[in-house]
Amino acid sequence: MNQDREEARKELDKEYGQVRESLGEVHVAFDAVLAAGPEDDLYGLLEKLEDAVKEARTGGVIGSGAKGHRRARKQYLEAKNP
């Protein structure tokens, strides 16, 4: 049972790291929106921000985003408190 908890914790940490990494892209896109001036394409910049947030939330081709973290967290909590 302890090994199940350890494996669940490793998965939780991995998923958390992936989400935190993708949040970097959200910050970059948000900063671009904040730095935009009147002549910049706000619509396009906001679209890039939305895409970055969506990828952080749902994941891209490889990862599963915050959805994967949610699943890993649930499994860890179940293993931690059977």
PDB file with SEQRES, HELIX, SHEET and CRYST1 records, atoms N, CA, C and O in Angstrom:
SEQRES   1 A   82  MET ASN GLN ASP ARG GLU GLU ALA ARG LYS GLU LEU ASP          
SEQRES   2 A   82  LYS GLU TYR GLY GLN VAL ARG GLU SER LEU GLY GLU VAL          
SEQRES   3 A   82  HIS VAL ALA PHE ASP ALA VAL LEU ALA ALA GLY PRO GLU          
SEQRES   4 A   82  ASP ASP LEU TYR GLY LEU LEU GLU LYS LEU GLU ASP ALA          
SEQRES   5 A   82  VAL LYS GLU ALA ARG THR GLY GLY VAL ILE GLY SER GLY          
SEQRES   6 A   82  ALA LYS GLY HIS ARG ARG ALA ARG LYS GLN TYR LEU GLU          
SEQRES   7 A   82  ALA LYS ASN PRO                                              
HELIX    1 AA1 ASN A    2  ALA A   35  1                                  34    
HELIX    2 AA2 LEU A   42  THR A   58  1                                  17    
HELIX    3 AA3 GLY A   65  LYS A   80  1                                  16    
CRYST1    1.000    1.000    1.000  90.00  90.00  90.00 P 1           1          
ATOM      1  N   MET A   1       0.818  -1.183   0.000  1.00  0.00           N  
ATOM      2  CA  MET A   1       0.000   0.000   0.000  1.00  0.00           C  
ATOM      3  C   MET A   1       0.870   1.258   0.000  1.00  0.00           C  
ATOM      4  O   MET A   1       0.551   2.231  -0.684  1.00  0.00           O  
ATOM      5  N   ASN A   2       1.966   1.246   0.762  1.00  0.00           N  
ATOM      6  CA  ASN A   2       2.854   2.391   0.823  1.00  0.00           C  
ATOM      7  C   ASN A   2       3.475   2.670  -0.546  1.00  0.00           C  
ATOM      8  O   ASN A   2       3.689   3.824  -0.918  1.00  0.00           O  
ATOM      9  N   GLN A   3       3.760   1.601  -1.288  1.00  0.00           N  
ATOM     10  CA  GLN A   3       4.327   1.776  -2.620  1.00  0.00           C  
ATOM     11  C   GLN A   3       3.310   2.421  -3.562  1.00  0.00           C  
ATOM     12  O   GLN A   3       3.677   3.225  -4.419  1.00  0.00           O  
ATOM     13  N   ASP A   4       2.035   2.070  -3.403  1.00  0.00           N  
ATOM     14  CA  ASP A   4       0.990   2.702  -4.201  1.00  0.00           C  
ATOM     15  C   ASP A   4       0.962   4.201  -3.940  1.00  0.00           C  
ATOM     16  O   ASP A   4       0.801   4.998  -4.864  1.00  0.00           O  
ATOM     17  N   ARG A   5       1.120   4.575  -2.686  1.00  0.00           N  
ATOM     18  CA  ARG A   5       1.124   5.996  -2.328  1.00  0.00           C  
ATOM     19  C   ARG A   5       2.339   6.693  -2.933  1.00  0.00           C  
ATOM     20  O   ARG A   5       2.230   7.812  -3.436  1.00  0.00           O  
ATOM     21  N   GLU A   6       3.485   6.040  -2.886  1.00  0.00           N  
ATOM     22  CA  GLU A   6       4.708   6.619  -3.451  1.00  0.00           C  
ATOM     23  C   GLU A   6       4.572   6.805  -4.964  1.00  0.00           C  
ATOM     24  O   GLU A   6       4.956   7.843  -5.504  1.00  0.00           O  
ATOM     25  N   GLU A   7       4.035   5.811  -5.632  1.00  0.00           N  
ATOM     26  CA  GLU A   7       3.831   5.915  -7.077  1.00  0.00           C  
ATOM     27  C   GLU A   7       2.821   7.008  -7.415  1.00  0.00           C  
ATOM     28  O   GLU A   7       3.002   7.765  -8.368  1.00  0.00           O  
ATOM     29  N   ALA A   8       1.766   7.077  -6.624  1.00  0.00           N  
ATOM     30  CA  ALA A   8       0.761   8.122  -6.841  1.00  0.00           C  
ATOM     31  C   ALA A   8       1.372   9.494  -6.616  1.00  0.00           C  
ATOM     32  O   ALA A   8       1.053  10.438  -7.339  1.00  0.00           O  
ATOM     33  N   ARG A   9       2.242   9.620  -5.631  1.00  0.00           N  
ATOM     34  CA  ARG A   9       2.888  10.907  -5.358  1.00  0.00           C  
ATOM     35  C   ARG A   9       3.825  11.291  -6.491  1.00  0.00           C  
ATOM     36  O   ARG A   9       3.880  12.460  -6.875  1.00  0.00           O  
ATOM     37  N   LYS A  10       4.564  10.328  -7.033  1.00  0.00           N  
ATOM     38  CA  LYS A  10       5.454  10.599  -8.164  1.00  0.00           C  
ATOM     39  C   LYS A  10       4.643  11.091  -9.365  1.00  0.00           C  
ATOM     40  O   LYS A  10       5.038  12.039 -10.044  1.00  0.00           O  
ATOM     41  N   GLU A  11       3.523  10.447  -9.616  1.00  0.00           N  
ATOM     42  CA  GLU A  11       2.660  10.858 -10.733  1.00  0.00           C  
ATOM     43  C   GLU A  11       2.099  12.260 -10.485  1.00  0.00           C  
ATOM     44  O   GLU A  11       2.045  13.081 -11.401  1.00  0.00           O  
ATOM     45  N   LEU A  12       1.688  12.528  -9.261  1.00  0.00           N  
ATOM     46  CA  LEU A  12       1.171  13.848  -8.911  1.00  0.00           C  
ATOM     47  C   LEU A  12       2.242  14.910  -9.122  1.00  0.00           C  
ATOM     48  O   LEU A  12       1.960  15.962  -9.696  1.00  0.00           O  
ATOM     49  N   ASP A  13       3.451  14.654  -8.672  1.00  0.00           N  
ATOM     50  CA  ASP A  13       4.547  15.614  -8.848  1.00  0.00           C  
ATOM     51  C   ASP A  13       4.859  15.838 -10.327  1.00  0.00           C  
ATOM     52  O   ASP A  13       5.126  16.966 -10.744  1.00  0.00           O  
ATOM     53  N   LYS A  14       4.826  14.770 -11.117  1.00  0.00           N  
ATOM     54  CA  LYS A  14       5.095  14.889 -12.546  1.00  0.00           C  
ATOM     55  C   LYS A  14       4.036  15.747 -13.218  1.00  0.00           C  
ATOM     56  O   LYS A  14       4.362  16.647 -13.992  1.00  0.00           O  
ATOM     57  N   GLU A  15       2.777  15.474 -12.928  1.00  0.00           N  
ATOM     58  CA  GLU A  15       1.684  16.241 -13.535  1.00  0.00           C  
ATOM     59  C   GLU A  15       1.733  17.702 -13.089  1.00  0.00           C  
ATOM     60  O   GLU A  15       1.493  18.611 -13.884  1.00  0.00           O  
ATOM     61  N   TYR A  16       2.043  17.915 -11.818  1.00  0.00           N  
ATOM     62  CA  TYR A  16       2.148  19.279 -11.303  1.00  0.00           C  
ATOM     63  C   TYR A  16       3.252  20.039 -12.037  1.00  0.00           C  
ATOM     64  O   TYR A  16       3.069  21.197 -12.415  1.00  0.00           O  
ATOM     65  N   GLY A  17       4.377  19.399 -12.234  1.00  0.00           N  
ATOM     66  CA  GLY A  17       5.491  20.024 -12.943  1.00  0.00           C  
ATOM     67  C   GLY A  17       5.134  20.401 -14.369  1.00  0.00           C  
ATOM     68  O   GLY A  17       5.526  21.461 -14.857  1.00  0.00           O  
ATOM     69  N   GLN A  18       4.390  19.532 -15.032  1.00  0.00           N  
ATOM     70  CA  GLN A  18       3.976  19.832 -16.404  1.00  0.00           C  
ATOM     71  C   GLN A  18       3.044  21.030 -16.454  1.00  0.00           C  
ATOM     72  O   GLN A  18       3.158  21.870 -17.346  1.00  0.00           O  
ATOM     73  N   VAL A  19       2.124  21.113 -15.503  1.00  0.00           N  
ATOM     74  CA  VAL A  19       1.205  22.253 -15.471  1.00  0.00           C  
ATOM     75  C   VAL A  19       1.979  23.527 -15.166  1.00  0.00           C  
ATOM     76  O   VAL A  19       1.763  24.550 -15.816  1.00  0.00           O  
ATOM     77  N   ARG A  20       2.872  23.480 -14.192  1.00  0.00           N  
ATOM     78  CA  ARG A  20       3.659  24.663 -13.845  1.00  0.00           C  
ATOM     79  C   ARG A  20       4.488  25.133 -15.033  1.00  0.00           C  
ATOM     80  O   ARG A  20       4.638  26.334 -15.258  1.00  0.00           O  
ATOM     81  N   GLU A  21       5.024  24.186 -15.787  1.00  0.00           N  
ATOM     82  CA  GLU A  21       5.812  24.536 -16.967  1.00  0.00           C  
ATOM     83  C   GLU A  21       4.943  25.240 -18.008  1.00  0.00           C  
ATOM     84  O   GLU A  21       5.365  26.232 -18.602  1.00  0.00           O  
ATOM     85  N   SER A  22       3.748  24.735 -18.226  1.00  0.00           N  
ATOM     86  CA  SER A  22       2.875  25.354 -19.228  1.00  0.00           C  
ATOM     87  C   SER A  22       2.365  26.715 -18.761  1.00  0.00           C  
ATOM     88  O   SER A  22       1.975  27.544 -19.584  1.00  0.00           O  
ATOM     89  N   LEU A  23       2.366  26.953 -17.450  1.00  0.00           N  
ATOM     90  CA  LEU A  23       1.965  28.272 -16.960  1.00  0.00           C  
ATOM     91  C   LEU A  23       2.956  29.350 -17.381  1.00  0.00           C  
ATOM     92  O   LEU A  23       2.605  30.528 -17.450  1.00  0.00           O  
ATOM     93  N   GLY A  24       4.181  28.953 -17.660  1.00  0.00           N  
ATOM     94  CA  GLY A  24       5.160  29.914 -18.170  1.00  0.00           C  
ATOM     95  C   GLY A  24       4.686  30.521 -19.478  1.00  0.00           C  
ATOM     96  O   GLY A  24       4.844  31.720 -19.703  1.00  0.00           O  
ATOM     97  N   GLU A  25       4.111  29.706 -20.332  1.00  0.00           N  
ATOM     98  CA  GLU A  25       3.581  30.199 -21.608  1.00  0.00           C  
ATOM     99  C   GLU A  25       2.390  31.131 -21.383  1.00  0.00           C  
ATOM    100  O   GLU A  25       2.192  32.086 -22.134  1.00  0.00           O  
ATOM    101  N   VAL A  26       1.611  30.852 -20.360  1.00  0.00           N  
ATOM    102  CA  VAL A  26       0.485  31.728 -20.035  1.00  0.00           C  
ATOM    103  C   VAL A  26       1.016  33.097 -19.614  1.00  0.00           C  
ATOM    104  O   VAL A  26       0.492  34.128 -20.034  1.00  0.00           O  
ATOM    105  N   HIS A  27       2.044  33.100 -18.794  1.00  0.00           N  
ATOM    106  CA  HIS A  27       2.626  34.368 -18.354  1.00  0.00           C  
ATOM    107  C   HIS A  27       3.196  35.162 -19.527  1.00  0.00           C  
ATOM    108  O   HIS A  27       3.015  36.378 -19.599  1.00  0.00           O  
ATOM    109  N   VAL A  28       3.875  34.490 -20.435  1.00  0.00           N  
ATOM    110  CA  VAL A  28       4.441  35.163 -21.609  1.00  0.00           C  
ATOM    111  C   VAL A  28       3.321  35.794 -22.443  1.00  0.00           C  
ATOM    112  O   VAL A  28       3.420  36.948 -22.858  1.00  0.00           O  
ATOM    113  N   ALA A  29       2.264  35.028 -22.681  1.00  0.00           N  
ATOM    114  CA  ALA A  29       1.149  35.542 -23.485  1.00  0.00           C  
ATOM    115  C   ALA A  29       0.434  36.681 -22.764  1.00  0.00           C  
ATOM    116  O   ALA A  29       0.025  37.653 -23.399  1.00  0.00           O  
ATOM    117  N   PHE A  30       0.280  36.572 -21.454  1.00  0.00           N  
ATOM    118  CA  PHE A  30      -0.376  37.631 -20.682  1.00  0.00           C  
ATOM    119  C   PHE A  30       0.468  38.903 -20.688  1.00  0.00           C  
ATOM    120  O   PHE A  30      -0.062  40.005 -20.832  1.00  0.00           O  
ATOM    121  N   ASP A  31       1.775  38.746 -20.532  1.00  0.00           N  
ATOM    122  CA  ASP A  31       2.661  39.907 -20.576  1.00  0.00           C  
ATOM    123  C   ASP A  31       2.593  40.610 -21.925  1.00  0.00           C  
ATOM    124  O   ASP A  31       2.671  41.836 -21.994  1.00  0.00           O  
ATOM    125  N   ALA A  32       2.447  39.835 -22.995  1.00  0.00           N  
ATOM    126  CA  ALA A  32       2.325  40.429 -24.323  1.00  0.00           C  
ATOM    127  C   ALA A  32       1.052  41.263 -24.431  1.00  0.00           C  
ATOM    128  O   ALA A  32       1.051  42.317 -25.067  1.00  0.00           O  
ATOM    129  N   VAL A  33      -0.023  40.799 -23.818  1.00  0.00           N  
ATOM    130  CA  VAL A  33      -1.276  41.563 -23.816  1.00  0.00           C  
ATOM    131  C   VAL A  33      -1.089  42.851 -23.018  1.00  0.00           C  
ATOM    132  O   VAL A  33      -1.518  43.922 -23.447  1.00  0.00           O  
ATOM    133  N   LEU A  34      -0.450  42.739 -21.861  1.00  0.00           N  
ATOM    134  CA  LEU A  34      -0.231  43.927 -21.023  1.00  0.00           C  
ATOM    135  C   LEU A  34       0.664  44.958 -21.704  1.00  0.00           C  
ATOM    136  O   LEU A  34       0.471  46.161 -21.533  1.00  0.00           O  
ATOM    137  N   ALA A  35       1.632  44.491 -22.469  1.00  0.00           N  
ATOM    138  CA  ALA A  35       2.580  45.388 -23.121  1.00  0.00           C  
ATOM    139  C   ALA A  35       2.040  45.971 -24.425  1.00  0.00           C  
ATOM    140  O   ALA A  35       2.654  46.869 -25.000  1.00  0.00           O  
ATOM    141  N   ALA A  36       0.923  45.481 -24.884  1.00  0.00           N  
ATOM    142  CA  ALA A  36       0.381  45.928 -26.170  1.00  0.00           C  
ATOM    143  C   ALA A  36      -0.020  47.397 -26.110  1.00  0.00           C  
ATOM    144  O   ALA A  36      -0.467  47.915 -25.087  1.00  0.00           O  
ATOM    145  N   GLY A  37       0.159  48.026 -27.234  1.00  0.00           N  
ATOM    146  CA  GLY A  37      -0.245  49.429 -27.369  1.00  0.00           C  
ATOM    147  C   GLY A  37      -1.463  49.539 -28.266  1.00  0.00           C  
ATOM    148  O   GLY A  37      -2.006  48.530 -28.715  1.00  0.00           O  
ATOM    149  N   PRO A  38      -1.888  50.760 -28.524  1.00  0.00           N  
ATOM    150  CA  PRO A  38      -3.092  50.983 -29.321  1.00  0.00           C  
ATOM    151  C   PRO A  38      -2.992  50.449 -30.753  1.00  0.00           C  
ATOM    152  O   PRO A  38      -4.011  50.138 -31.368  1.00  0.00           O  
ATOM    153  N   GLU A  39      -1.792  50.343 -31.278  1.00  0.00           N  
ATOM    154  CA  GLU A  39      -1.634  49.884 -32.660  1.00  0.00           C  
ATOM    155  C   GLU A  39      -1.414  48.376 -32.764  1.00  0.00           C  
ATOM    156  O   GLU A  39      -1.320  47.840 -33.868  1.00  0.00           O  
ATOM    157  N   ASP A  40      -1.333  47.697 -31.634  1.00  0.00           N  
ATOM    158  CA  ASP A  40      -1.113  46.246 -31.639  1.00  0.00           C  
ATOM    159  C   ASP A  40      -2.431  45.499 -31.811  1.00  0.00           C  
ATOM    160  O   ASP A  40      -3.507  46.025 -31.527  1.00  0.00           O  
ATOM    161  N   ASP A  41      -2.318  44.267 -32.281  1.00  0.00           N  
ATOM    162  CA  ASP A  41      -3.476  43.413 -32.525  1.00  0.00           C  
ATOM    163  C   ASP A  41      -3.920  42.758 -31.216  1.00  0.00           C  
ATOM    164  O   ASP A  41      -3.520  41.635 -30.910  1.00  0.00           O  
ATOM    165  N   LEU A  42      -4.738  43.458 -30.457  1.00  0.00           N  
ATOM    166  CA  LEU A  42      -5.199  42.913 -29.175  1.00  0.00           C  
ATOM    167  C   LEU A  42      -5.985  41.621 -29.359  1.00  0.00           C  
ATOM    168  O   LEU A  42      -5.853  40.692 -28.562  1.00  0.00           O  
ATOM    169  N   TYR A  43      -6.794  41.561 -30.397  1.00  0.00           N  
ATOM    170  CA  TYR A  43      -7.587  40.353 -30.643  1.00  0.00           C  
ATOM    171  C   TYR A  43      -6.663  39.142 -30.800  1.00  0.00           C  
ATOM    172  O   TYR A  43      -6.892  38.099 -30.187  1.00  0.00           O  
ATOM    173  N   GLY A  44      -5.637  39.282 -31.607  1.00  0.00           N  
ATOM    174  CA  GLY A  44      -4.701  38.191 -31.832  1.00  0.00           C  
ATOM    175  C   GLY A  44      -3.923  37.825 -30.580  1.00  0.00           C  
ATOM    176  O   GLY A  44      -3.694  36.647 -30.303  1.00  0.00           O  
ATOM    177  N   LEU A  45      -3.514  38.847 -29.819  1.00  0.00           N  
ATOM    178  CA  LEU A  45      -2.784  38.578 -28.581  1.00  0.00           C  
ATOM    179  C   LEU A  45      -3.667  37.865 -27.557  1.00  0.00           C  
ATOM    180  O   LEU A  45      -3.211  36.957 -26.862  1.00  0.00           O  
ATOM    181  N   LEU A  46      -4.920  38.278 -27.469  1.00  0.00           N  
ATOM    182  CA  LEU A  46      -5.839  37.600 -26.547  1.00  0.00           C  
ATOM    183  C   LEU A  46      -6.124  36.174 -26.995  1.00  0.00           C  
ATOM    184  O   LEU A  46      -6.309  35.280 -26.170  1.00  0.00           O  
ATOM    185  N   GLU A  47      -6.158  35.969 -28.296  1.00  0.00           N  
ATOM    186  CA  GLU A  47      -6.357  34.612 -28.812  1.00  0.00           C  
ATOM    187  C   GLU A  47      -5.177  33.714 -28.425  1.00  0.00           C  
ATOM    188  O   GLU A  47      -5.364  32.553 -28.058  1.00  0.00           O  
ATOM    189  N   LYS A  48      -3.966  34.262 -28.510  1.00  0.00           N  
ATOM    190  CA  LYS A  48      -2.783  33.487 -28.097  1.00  0.00           C  
ATOM    191  C   LYS A  48      -2.835  33.191 -26.600  1.00  0.00           C  
ATOM    192  O   LYS A  48      -2.450  32.107 -26.161  1.00  0.00           O  
ATOM    193  N   LEU A  49      -3.310  34.153 -25.825  1.00  0.00           N  
ATOM    194  CA  LEU A  49      -3.454  33.936 -24.383  1.00  0.00           C  
ATOM    195  C   LEU A  49      -4.474  32.830 -24.106  1.00  0.00           C  
ATOM    196  O   LEU A  49      -4.242  31.959 -23.268  1.00  0.00           O  
ATOM    197  N   GLU A  50      -5.584  32.872 -24.806  1.00  0.00           N  
ATOM    198  CA  GLU A  50      -6.600  31.823 -24.639  1.00  0.00           C  
ATOM    199  C   GLU A  50      -6.033  30.457 -24.983  1.00  0.00           C  
ATOM    200  O   GLU A  50      -6.276  29.481 -24.273  1.00  0.00           O  
ATOM    201  N   ASP A  51      -5.278  30.386 -26.070  1.00  0.00           N  
ATOM    202  CA  ASP A  51      -4.678  29.108 -26.472  1.00  0.00           C  
ATOM    203  C   ASP A  51      -3.712  28.592 -25.404  1.00  0.00           C  
ATOM    204  O   ASP A  51      -3.690  27.398 -25.104  1.00  0.00           O  
ATOM    205  N   ALA A  52      -2.911  29.502 -24.829  1.00  0.00           N  
ATOM    206  CA  ALA A  52      -1.964  29.097 -23.795  1.00  0.00           C  
ATOM    207  C   ALA A  52      -2.700  28.591 -22.551  1.00  0.00           C  
ATOM    208  O   ALA A  52      -2.296  27.599 -21.945  1.00  0.00           O  
ATOM    209  N   VAL A  53      -3.782  29.280 -22.176  1.00  0.00           N  
ATOM    210  CA  VAL A  53      -4.562  28.851 -21.006  1.00  0.00           C  
ATOM    211  C   VAL A  53      -5.221  27.500 -21.280  1.00  0.00           C  
ATOM    212  O   VAL A  53      -5.243  26.626 -20.414  1.00  0.00           O  
ATOM    213  N   LYS A  54      -5.752  27.337 -22.481  1.00  0.00           N  
ATOM    214  CA  LYS A  54      -6.405  26.066 -22.817  1.00  0.00           C  
ATOM    215  C   LYS A  54      -5.404  24.913 -22.766  1.00  0.00           C  
ATOM    216  O   LYS A  54      -5.717  23.830 -22.272  1.00  0.00           O  
ATOM    217  N   GLU A  55      -4.199  25.155 -23.279  1.00  0.00           N  
ATOM    218  CA  GLU A  55      -3.201  24.087 -23.252  1.00  0.00           C  
ATOM    219  C   GLU A  55      -2.794  23.758 -21.818  1.00  0.00           C  
ATOM    220  O   GLU A  55      -2.569  22.592 -21.492  1.00  0.00           O  
ATOM    221  N   ALA A  56      -2.698  24.767 -20.963  1.00  0.00           N  
ATOM    222  CA  ALA A  56      -2.370  24.513 -19.556  1.00  0.00           C  
ATOM    223  C   ALA A  56      -3.493  23.732 -18.882  1.00  0.00           C  
ATOM    224  O   ALA A  56      -3.245  22.877 -18.032  1.00  0.00           O  
ATOM    225  N   ARG A  57      -4.716  24.030 -19.265  1.00  0.00           N  
ATOM    226  CA  ARG A  57      -5.866  23.381 -18.625  1.00  0.00           C  
ATOM    227  C   ARG A  57      -6.083  21.966 -19.138  1.00  0.00           C  
ATOM    228  O   ARG A  57      -6.278  21.044 -18.346  1.00  0.00           O  
ATOM    229  N   THR A  58      -6.052  21.785 -20.451  1.00  0.00           N  
ATOM    230  CA  THR A  58      -6.405  20.483 -21.027  1.00  0.00           C  
ATOM    231  C   THR A  58      -5.209  19.692 -21.522  1.00  0.00           C  
ATOM    232  O   THR A  58      -5.332  18.493 -21.774  1.00  0.00           O  
ATOM    233  N   GLY A  59      -4.071  20.320 -21.665  1.00  0.00           N  
ATOM    234  CA  GLY A  59      -2.879  19.644 -22.163  1.00  0.00           C  
ATOM    235  C   GLY A  59      -2.762  19.751 -23.661  1.00  0.00           C  
ATOM    236  O   GLY A  59      -3.715  20.099 -24.359  1.00  0.00           O  
ATOM    237  N   GLY A  60      -1.588  19.448 -24.135  1.00  0.00           N  
ATOM    238  CA  GLY A  60      -1.338  19.475 -25.567  1.00  0.00           C  
ATOM    239  C   GLY A  60      -1.291  18.070 -26.113  1.00  0.00           C  
ATOM    240  O   GLY A  60      -1.983  17.175 -25.628  1.00  0.00           O  
ATOM    241  N   VAL A  61      -0.471  17.885 -27.125  1.00  0.00           N  
ATOM    242  CA  VAL A  61      -0.341  16.587 -27.767  1.00  0.00           C  
ATOM    243  C   VAL A  61       0.247  15.555 -26.805  1.00  0.00           C  
ATOM    244  O   VAL A  61      -0.172  14.397 -26.798  1.00  0.00           O  
ATOM    245  N   ILE A  62       1.212  15.975 -25.999  1.00  0.00           N  
ATOM    246  CA  ILE A  62       1.917  15.039 -25.125  1.00  0.00           C  
ATOM    247  C   ILE A  62       1.295  14.970 -23.739  1.00  0.00           C  
ATOM    248  O   ILE A  62       1.018  13.878 -23.244  1.00  0.00           O  
ATOM    249  N   GLY A  63       1.073  16.104 -23.110  1.00  0.00           N  
ATOM    250  CA  GLY A  63       0.619  16.133 -21.725  1.00  0.00           C  
ATOM    251  C   GLY A  63      -0.889  16.118 -21.592  1.00  0.00           C  
ATOM    252  O   GLY A  63      -1.629  16.100 -22.576  1.00  0.00           O  
ATOM    253  N   SER A  64      -1.310  16.127 -20.355  1.00  0.00           N  
ATOM    254  CA  SER A  64      -2.748  16.136 -20.106  1.00  0.00           C  
ATOM    255  C   SER A  64      -3.164  17.364 -19.308  1.00  0.00           C  
ATOM    256  O   SER A  64      -4.312  17.458 -18.873  1.00  0.00           O  
ATOM    257  N   GLY A  65      -2.244  18.310 -19.108  1.00  0.00           N  
ATOM    258  CA  GLY A  65      -2.575  19.560 -18.461  1.00  0.00           C  
ATOM    259  C   GLY A  65      -3.124  19.400 -17.061  1.00  0.00           C  
ATOM    260  O   GLY A  65      -2.862  18.412 -16.376  1.00  0.00           O  
ATOM    261  N   ALA A  66      -3.893  20.394 -16.652  1.00  0.00           N  
ATOM    262  CA  ALA A  66      -4.467  20.394 -15.312  1.00  0.00           C  
ATOM    263  C   ALA A  66      -5.462  19.248 -15.142  1.00  0.00           C  
ATOM    264  O   ALA A  66      -5.719  18.811 -14.020  1.00  0.00           O  
ATOM    265  N   LYS A  67      -6.019  18.763 -16.244  1.00  0.00           N  
ATOM    266  CA  LYS A  67      -6.909  17.594 -16.144  1.00  0.00           C  
ATOM    267  C   LYS A  67      -6.133  16.395 -15.617  1.00  0.00           C  
ATOM    268  O   LYS A  67      -6.635  15.643 -14.782  1.00  0.00           O  
ATOM    269  N   GLY A  68      -4.914  16.220 -16.103  1.00  0.00           N  
ATOM    270  CA  GLY A  68      -4.075  15.123 -15.626  1.00  0.00           C  
ATOM    271  C   GLY A  68      -3.690  15.305 -14.173  1.00  0.00           C  
ATOM    272  O   GLY A  68      -3.622  14.341 -13.410  1.00  0.00           O  
ATOM    273  N   HIS A  69      -3.437  16.556 -13.793  1.00  0.00           N  
ATOM    274  CA  HIS A  69      -3.118  16.840 -12.399  1.00  0.00           C  
ATOM    275  C   HIS A  69      -4.313  16.526 -11.513  1.00  0.00           C  
ATOM    276  O   HIS A  69      -4.156  15.974 -10.424  1.00  0.00           O  
ATOM    277  N   ARG A  70      -5.501  16.877 -11.977  1.00  0.00           N  
ATOM    278  CA  ARG A  70      -6.715  16.591 -11.199  1.00  0.00           C  
ATOM    279  C   ARG A  70      -6.846  15.092 -10.953  1.00  0.00           C  
ATOM    280  O   ARG A  70      -7.134  14.659  -9.837  1.00  0.00           O  
ATOM    281  N   ARG A  71      -6.631  14.306 -12.006  1.00  0.00           N  
ATOM    282  CA  ARG A  71      -6.722  12.849 -11.899  1.00  0.00           C  
ATOM    283  C   ARG A  71      -5.648  12.302 -10.953  1.00  0.00           C  
ATOM    284  O   ARG A  71      -5.932  11.471 -10.090  1.00  0.00           O  
ATOM    285  N   ALA A  72      -4.405  12.782 -11.128  1.00  0.00           N  
ATOM    286  CA  ALA A  72      -3.303  12.304 -10.292  1.00  0.00           C  
ATOM    287  C   ALA A  72      -3.515  12.705  -8.833  1.00  0.00           C  
ATOM    288  O   ALA A  72      -3.188  11.941  -7.924  1.00  0.00           O  
ATOM    289  N   ARG A  73      -4.051  13.879  -8.611  1.00  0.00           N  
ATOM    290  CA  ARG A  73      -4.323  14.331  -7.244  1.00  0.00           C  
ATOM    291  C   ARG A  73      -5.369  13.451  -6.579  1.00  0.00           C  
ATOM    292  O   ARG A  73      -5.236  13.075  -5.414  1.00  0.00           O  
ATOM    293  N   LYS A  74      -6.400  13.132  -7.329  1.00  0.00           N  
ATOM    294  CA  LYS A  74      -7.457  12.271  -6.787  1.00  0.00           C  
ATOM    295  C   LYS A  74      -6.893  10.899  -6.412  1.00  0.00           C  
ATOM    296  O   LYS A  74      -7.190  10.368  -5.341  1.00  0.00           O  
ATOM    297  N   GLN A  75      -6.078  10.333  -7.302  1.00  0.00           N  
ATOM    298  CA  GLN A  75      -5.487   9.024  -7.025  1.00  0.00           C  
ATOM    299  C   GLN A  75      -4.562   9.076  -5.817  1.00  0.00           C  
ATOM    300  O   GLN A  75      -4.540   8.152  -5.003  1.00  0.00           O  
ATOM    301  N   TYR A  76      -3.806  10.148  -5.703  1.00  0.00           N  
ATOM    302  CA  TYR A  76      -2.905  10.278  -4.560  1.00  0.00           C  
ATOM    303  C   TYR A  76      -3.691  10.405  -3.258  1.00  0.00           C  
ATOM    304  O   TYR A  76      -3.361   9.752  -2.268  1.00  0.00           O  
ATOM    305  N   LEU A  77      -4.715  11.231  -3.253  1.00  0.00           N  
ATOM    306  CA  LEU A  77      -5.509  11.395  -2.032  1.00  0.00           C  
ATOM    307  C   LEU A  77      -6.190  10.099  -1.633  1.00  0.00           C  
ATOM    308  O   LEU A  77      -6.313   9.803  -0.444  1.00  0.00           O  
ATOM    309  N   GLU A  78      -6.635   9.319  -2.617  1.00  0.00           N  
ATOM    310  CA  GLU A  78      -7.245   8.021  -2.315  1.00  0.00           C  
ATOM    311  C   GLU A  78      -6.218   7.053  -1.740  1.00  0.00           C  
ATOM    312  O   GLU A  78      -6.526   6.287  -0.827  1.00  0.00           O  
ATOM    313  N   ALA A  79      -4.990   7.085  -2.275  1.00  0.00           N  
ATOM    314  CA  ALA A  79      -3.939   6.208  -1.759  1.00  0.00           C  
ATOM    315  C   ALA A  79      -3.464   6.673  -0.377  1.00  0.00           C  
ATOM    316  O   ALA A  79      -3.091   5.854   0.463  1.00  0.00           O  
ATOM    317  N   LYS A  80      -3.480   7.966  -0.152  1.00  0.00           N  
ATOM    318  CA  LYS A  80      -3.032   8.534   1.117  1.00  0.00           C  
ATOM    319  C   LYS A  80      -4.044   8.279   2.233  1.00  0.00           C  
ATOM    320  O   LYS A  80      -3.667   8.020   3.376  1.00  0.00           O  
ATOM    321  N   ASN A  81      -5.315   8.355   1.897  1.00  0.00           N  
ATOM    322  CA  ASN A  81      -6.383   8.188   2.887  1.00  0.00           C  
ATOM    323  C   ASN A  81      -7.357   7.092   2.436  1.00  0.00           C  
ATOM    324  O   ASN A  81      -8.477   7.383   2.018  1.00  0.00           O  
ATOM    325  N   PRO A  82      -6.921   5.837   2.525  1.00  0.00           N  
ATOM    326  CA  PRO A  82      -7.804   4.751   2.030  1.00  0.00           C  
ATOM    327  C   PRO A  82      -9.077   4.579   2.824  1.00  0.00           C  
ATOM    328  O   PRO A  82      -9.889   3.709   2.508  1.00  0.00           O  
TER     329      PRO A  82                                                      
END                                                                             
